[in-house]
Amino acid sequence: MKKMHIILLVVIAAVIAGLLTWMKDLSTYDTVASARRKDGRFVHLIARLDRSAPVVYDPIKDPNFLSFHALDSLGQRTQVVYRNAKPVDLERSERVVMKGRMQGEIFECSEIVLKCPSKYTEDPGVQMRRYEGAGSDTAAALLGS
């Protein structure tokens, strides 16, 4: 084989290895039941905060311990333990995406992403009335008309 062929094969092998490593991070959202079946494996769990159960967080006692219960879209509940500071607006979030591992019945979370309600879903007519005091040209410009 020529030297160029060997170099090309090494480069192709390196690209394939890099792609396989990168694809390991790609995952889908799991439910509580599927996360329990994948006990100990890294998953993304999408749920909402169970407001009927208390959120346990005492920053004076341990600022890096947060515990709460989450409900998935099927209504299954699990306890979540997050060993970091409590995210701001956790109670106000619409959905919570948690990255971590299921350890028995407890989800050991390593990262939390909050999905807050959108402020852009309001009726355009309501927005127009809100800006009436600013003048019609200004209101139309703010609404992109």
NULUM-925675 format. One record per residue (C-alpha): x, y, z; residue number from 1; residue in one letter. Coordinates in steps of 0.25 Angstrom, whole numbers, plus 2048, in hexadecimal, padded with zeros to 3 digits. Last residue first. Example, Ala and Ser with C-alpha at 12.3 -4.5 7.8 and 13.67 -1.06 7.14 Angstrom:
<marmi><east>837</east><north>7FC</north><up>81D</up><pos>2</pos><code>s</code></marmi>
<marmi><east>831</east><north>7EE</north><up>81F</up><pos>1</pos><code>a</code></marmi>
END
This chain:
<marmi><east>745</east><north>8B3</north><up>82C</up><pos>145</pos><code>s</code></marmi>
<marmi><east>751</east><north>8AE</north><up>835</up><pos>144</pos><code>g</code></marmi>
<marmi><east>749</east><north>8AF</north><up>841</up><pos>143</pos><code>l</code></marmi>
<marmi><east>752</east><north>8BA</north><up>847</up><pos>142</pos><code>l</code></marmi>
<marmi><east>751</east><north>8C1</north><up>83A</up><pos>141</pos><code>a</code></marmi>
<marmi><east>742</east><north>8C1</north><up>83A</up><pos>140</pos><code>a</code></marmi>
<marmi><east>741</east><north>8C6</north><up>848</up><pos>139</pos><code>a</code></marmi>
<marmi><east>74B</east><north>8D1</north><up>845</up><pos>138</pos><code>t</code></marmi>
<marmi><east>743</east><north>8D6</north><up>839</up><pos>137</pos><code>d</code></marmi>
<marmi><east>736</east><north>8D4</north><up>841</up><pos>136</pos><code>s</code></marmi>
<marmi><east>73A</east><north>8DD</north><up>84D</up><pos>135</pos><code>g</code></marmi>
<marmi><east>741</east><north>8D9</north><up>85A</up><pos>134</pos><code>a</code></marmi>
<marmi><east>734</east><north>8D9</north><up>862</up><pos>133</pos><code>g</code></marmi>
<marmi><east>72E</east><north>8CE</north><up>859</up><pos>132</pos><code>e</code></marmi>
<marmi><east>73A</east><north>8C5</north><up>85C</up><pos>131</pos><code>y</code></marmi>
<marmi><east>732</east><north>8BC</north><up>866</up><pos>130</pos><code>r</code></marmi>
<marmi><east>726</east><north>8BC</north><up>85C</up><pos>129</pos><code>r</code></marmi>
<marmi><east>72F</east><north>8B7</north><up>851</up><pos>128</pos><code>m</code></marmi>
<marmi><east>735</east><north>8AC</north><up>85A</up><pos>127</pos><code>q</code></marmi>
<marmi><east>727</east><north>8A7</north><up>85D</up><pos>126</pos><code>v</code></marmi>
<marmi><east>724</east><north>8A6</north><up>84F</up><pos>125</pos><code>g</code></marmi>
<marmi><east>730</east><north>89E</north><up>84C</up><pos>124</pos><code>p</code></marmi>
<marmi><east>72B</east><north>893</north><up>855</up><pos>123</pos><code>d</code></marmi>
<marmi><east>736</east><north>88F</north><up>85F</up><pos>122</pos><code>e</code></marmi>
<marmi><east>73F</east><north>883</north><up>85C</up><pos>121</pos><code>t</code></marmi>
<marmi><east>74C</east><north>88B</north><up>85C</up><pos>120</pos><code>y</code></marmi>
<marmi><east>74E</east><north>88B</north><up>86B</up><pos>119</pos><code>k</code></marmi>
<marmi><east>751</east><north>87C</north><up>86A</up><pos>118</pos><code>s</code></marmi>
<marmi><east>74F</east><north>873</north><up>877</up><pos>117</pos><code>p</code></marmi>
<marmi><east>75C</east><north>86F</north><up>87D</up><pos>116</pos><code>c</code></marmi>
<marmi><east>764</east><north>863</north><up>879</up><pos>115</pos><code>k</code></marmi>
<marmi><east>76E</east><north>861</north><up>884</up><pos>114</pos><code>l</code></marmi>
<marmi><east>77B</east><north>859</north><up>881</up><pos>113</pos><code>v</code></marmi>
<marmi><east>781</east><north>851</north><up>88D</up><pos>112</pos><code>i</code></marmi>
<marmi><east>78E</east><north>84A</north><up>88D</up><pos>111</pos><code>e</code></marmi>
<marmi><east>794</east><north>83E</north><up>895</up><pos>110</pos><code>s</code></marmi>
<marmi><east>788</east><north>838</north><up>89A</up><pos>109</pos><code>c</code></marmi>
<marmi><east>787</east><north>82B</north><up>8A2</up><pos>108</pos><code>e</code></marmi>
<marmi><east>779</east><north>826</north><up>8A0</up><pos>107</pos><code>f</code></marmi>
<marmi><east>775</east><north>81E</north><up>8AC</up><pos>106</pos><code>i</code></marmi>
<marmi><east>76D</east><north>810</north><up>8AB</up><pos>105</pos><code>e</code></marmi>
<marmi><east>779</east><north>808</north><up>8A9</up><pos>104</pos><code>g</code></marmi>
<marmi><east>784</east><north>811</north><up>8A4</up><pos>103</pos><code>q</code></marmi>
<marmi><east>77F</east><north>818</north><up>897</up><pos>102</pos><code>m</code></marmi>
<marmi><east>78A</east><north>820</north><up>891</up><pos>101</pos><code>r</code></marmi>
<marmi><east>78B</east><north>82E</north><up>88C</up><pos>100</pos><code>g</code></marmi>
<marmi><east>786</east><north>839</north><up>883</up><pos>99</pos><code>k</code></marmi>
<marmi><east>77A</east><north>840</north><up>887</up><pos>98</pos><code>m</code></marmi>
<marmi><east>770</east><north>848</north><up>87E</up><pos>97</pos><code>v</code></marmi>
<marmi><east>766</east><north>84F</north><up>887</up><pos>96</pos><code>v</code></marmi>
<marmi><east>759</east><north>854</north><up>881</up><pos>95</pos><code>r</code></marmi>
<marmi><east>750</east><north>860</north><up>884</up><pos>94</pos><code>e</code></marmi>
<marmi><east>75A</east><north>867</north><up>88D</up><pos>93</pos><code>s</code></marmi>
<marmi><east>754</east><north>870</north><up>899</up><pos>92</pos><code>r</code></marmi>
<marmi><east>759</east><north>867</north><up>8A4</up><pos>91</pos><code>e</code></marmi>
<marmi><east>767</east><north>866</north><up>89F</up><pos>90</pos><code>l</code></marmi>
<marmi><east>768</east><north>875</north><up>89D</up><pos>89</pos><code>d</code></marmi>
<marmi><east>776</east><north>876</north><up>8A1</up><pos>88</pos><code>v</code></marmi>
<marmi><east>77D</east><north>868</north><up>8A0</up><pos>87</pos><code>p</code></marmi>
<marmi><east>781</east><north>862</north><up>8AE</up><pos>86</pos><code>k</code></marmi>
<marmi><east>78F</east><north>861</north><up>8B0</up><pos>85</pos><code>a</code></marmi>
<marmi><east>796</east><north>854</north><up>8AD</up><pos>84</pos><code>n</code></marmi>
<marmi><east>794</east><north>845</north><up>8B1</up><pos>83</pos><code>r</code></marmi>
<marmi><east>787</east><north>843</north><up>8AA</up><pos>82</pos><code>y</code></marmi>
<marmi><east>77E</east><north>838</north><up>8B0</up><pos>81</pos><code>v</code></marmi>
<marmi><east>771</east><north>834</north><up>8A8</up><pos>80</pos><code>v</code></marmi>
<marmi><east>766</east><north>82C</north><up>8AE</up><pos>79</pos><code>q</code></marmi>
<marmi><east>75E</east><north>825</north><up>8A4</up><pos>78</pos><code>t</code></marmi>
<marmi><east>74F</east><north>826</north><up>89F</up><pos>77</pos><code>r</code></marmi>
<marmi><east>748</east><north>820</north><up>893</up><pos>76</pos><code>q</code></marmi>
<marmi><east>73D</east><north>829</north><up>88D</up><pos>75</pos><code>g</code></marmi>
<marmi><east>740</east><north>824</north><up>87F</up><pos>74</pos><code>l</code></marmi>
<marmi><east>746</east><north>832</north><up>87B</up><pos>73</pos><code>s</code></marmi>
<marmi><east>750</east><north>831</north><up>887</up><pos>72</pos><code>d</code></marmi>
<marmi><east>74D</east><north>835</north><up>895</up><pos>71</pos><code>l</code></marmi>
<marmi><east>759</east><north>83A</north><up>89D</up><pos>70</pos><code>a</code></marmi>
<marmi><east>75C</east><north>83A</north><up>8AC</up><pos>69</pos><code>h</code></marmi>
<marmi><east>766</east><north>843</north><up>8B3</up><pos>68</pos><code>f</code></marmi>
<marmi><east>773</east><north>842</north><up>8BA</up><pos>67</pos><code>s</code></marmi>
<marmi><east>77E</east><north>84D</north><up>8BA</up><pos>66</pos><code>l</code></marmi>
<marmi><east>78C</east><north>84B</north><up>8C0</up><pos>65</pos><code>f</code></marmi>
<marmi><east>798</east><north>854</north><up>8BD</up><pos>64</pos><code>n</code></marmi>
<marmi><east>794</east><north>860</north><up>8C7</up><pos>63</pos><code>p</code></marmi>
<marmi><east>795</east><north>856</north><up>8D3</up><pos>62</pos><code>d</code></marmi>
<marmi><east>790</east><north>85B</north><up>8E0</up><pos>61</pos><code>k</code></marmi>
<marmi><east>78F</east><north>86A</north><up>8DD</up><pos>60</pos><code>i</code></marmi>
<marmi><east>78A</east><north>868</north><up>8CF</up><pos>59</pos><code>p</code></marmi>
<marmi><east>77E</east><north>85F</north><up>8D4</up><pos>58</pos><code>d</code></marmi>
<marmi><east>777</east><north>859</north><up>8C8</up><pos>57</pos><code>y</code></marmi>
<marmi><east>76C</east><north>84E</north><up>8C8</up><pos>56</pos><code>v</code></marmi>
<marmi><east>761</east><north>851</north><up>8BE</up><pos>55</pos><code>v</code></marmi>
<marmi><east>754</east><north>84C</north><up>8C5</up><pos>54</pos><code>p</code></marmi>
<marmi><east>74B</east><north>843</north><up>8BD</up><pos>53</pos><code>a</code></marmi>
<marmi><east>73D</east><north>847</north><up>8B7</up><pos>52</pos><code>s</code></marmi>
<marmi><east>744</east><north>850</north><up>8AD</up><pos>51</pos><code>r</code></marmi>
<marmi><east>74A</east><north>845</north><up>8A6</up><pos>50</pos><code>d</code></marmi>
<marmi><east>754</east><north>84C</north><up>89D</up><pos>49</pos><code>l</code></marmi>
<marmi><east>753</east><north>849</north><up>88E</up><pos>48</pos><code>r</code></marmi>
<marmi><east>75A</east><north>83E</north><up>886</up><pos>47</pos><code>a</code></marmi>
<marmi><east>764</east><north>83B</north><up>87B</up><pos>46</pos><code>i</code></marmi>
<marmi><east>76F</east><north>831</north><up>87F</up><pos>45</pos><code>l</code></marmi>
<marmi><east>77C</east><north>831</north><up>877</up><pos>44</pos><code>h</code></marmi>
<marmi><east>783</east><north>824</north><up>87A</up><pos>43</pos><code>v</code></marmi>
<marmi><east>791</east><north>81F</north><up>87E</up><pos>42</pos><code>f</code></marmi>
<marmi><east>791</east><north>810</north><up>882</up><pos>41</pos><code>r</code></marmi>
<marmi><east>790</east><north>80B</north><up>890</up><pos>40</pos><code>g</code></marmi>
<marmi><east>782</east><north>805</north><up>88F</up><pos>39</pos><code>d</code></marmi>
<marmi><east>77E</east><north>805</north><up>880</up><pos>38</pos><code>k</code></marmi>
<marmi><east>770</east><north>7FF</north><up>884</up><pos>37</pos><code>r</code></marmi>
<marmi><east>76E</east><north>809</north><up>88E</up><pos>36</pos><code>r</code></marmi>
<marmi><east>771</east><north>814</north><up>884</up><pos>35</pos><code>a</code></marmi>
<marmi><east>766</east><north>80D</north><up>87B</up><pos>34</pos><code>s</code></marmi>
<marmi><east>75C</east><north>80E</north><up>886</up><pos>33</pos><code>a</code></marmi>
<marmi><east>75F</east><north>81C</north><up>88A</up><pos>32</pos><code>v</code></marmi>
<marmi><east>75E</east><north>821</north><up>87B</up><pos>31</pos><code>t</code></marmi>
<marmi><east>76A</east><north>823</north><up>872</up><pos>30</pos><code>d</code></marmi>
<marmi><east>76E</east><north>82E</north><up>869</up><pos>29</pos><code>y</code></marmi>
<marmi><east>776</east><north>82A</north><up>85E</up><pos>28</pos><code>t</code></marmi>
<marmi><east>785</east><north>829</north><up>85E</up><pos>27</pos><code>s</code></marmi>
<marmi><east>791</east><north>82F</north><up>856</up><pos>26</pos><code>l</code></marmi>
<marmi><east>79E</east><north>830</north><up>85F</up><pos>25</pos><code>d</code></marmi>
<marmi><east>7A3</east><north>822</north><up>85A</up><pos>24</pos><code>k</code></marmi>
<marmi><east>7A2</east><north>828</north><up>84C</up><pos>23</pos><code>m</code></marmi>
<marmi><east>7AE</east><north>830</north><up>84F</up><pos>22</pos><code>w</code></marmi>
<marmi><east>7B7</east><north>824</north><up>852</up><pos>21</pos><code>t</code></marmi>
<marmi><east>7B2</east><north>81D</north><up>846</up><pos>20</pos><code>l</code></marmi>
<marmi><east>7B5</east><north>829</north><up>83D</up><pos>19</pos><code>l</code></marmi>
<marmi><east>7C3</east><north>82B</north><up>843</up><pos>18</pos><code>g</code></marmi>
<marmi><east>7C6</east><north>81C</north><up>841</up><pos>17</pos><code>a</code></marmi>
<marmi><east>7C1</east><north>81D</north><up>832</up><pos>16</pos><code>i</code></marmi>
<marmi><east>7CA</east><north>829</north><up>830</up><pos>15</pos><code>v</code></marmi>
<marmi><east>7D6</east><north>823</north><up>836</up><pos>14</pos><code>a</code></marmi>
<marmi><east>7D4</east><north>816</north><up>82D</up><pos>13</pos><code>a</code></marmi>
<marmi><east>7D3</east><north>81F</north><up>821</up><pos>12</pos><code>i</code></marmi>
<marmi><east>7E0</east><north>826</north><up>824</up><pos>11</pos><code>v</code></marmi>
<marmi><east>7E7</east><north>819</north><up>826</up><pos>10</pos><code>v</code></marmi>
<marmi><east>7E2</east><north>813</north><up>819</up><pos>9</pos><code>l</code></marmi>
<marmi><east>7E7</east><north>820</north><up>812</up><pos>8</pos><code>l</code></marmi>
<marmi><east>7F5</east><north>820</north><up>818</up><pos>7</pos><code>i</code></marmi>
<marmi><east>7F6</east><north>811</north><up>814</up><pos>6</pos><code>i</code></marmi>
<marmi><east>7F1</east><north>814</north><up>806</up><pos>5</pos><code>h</code></marmi>
<marmi><east>7FB</east><north>820</north><up>805</up><pos>4</pos><code>m</code></marmi>
<marmi><east>807</east><north>818</north><up>809</up><pos>3</pos><code>k</code></marmi>
<marmi><east>804</east><north>80E</north><up>7FD</up><pos>2</pos><code>k</code></marmi>
<marmi><east>800</east><north>800</north><up>800</up><pos>1</pos><code>m</code></marmi>
END
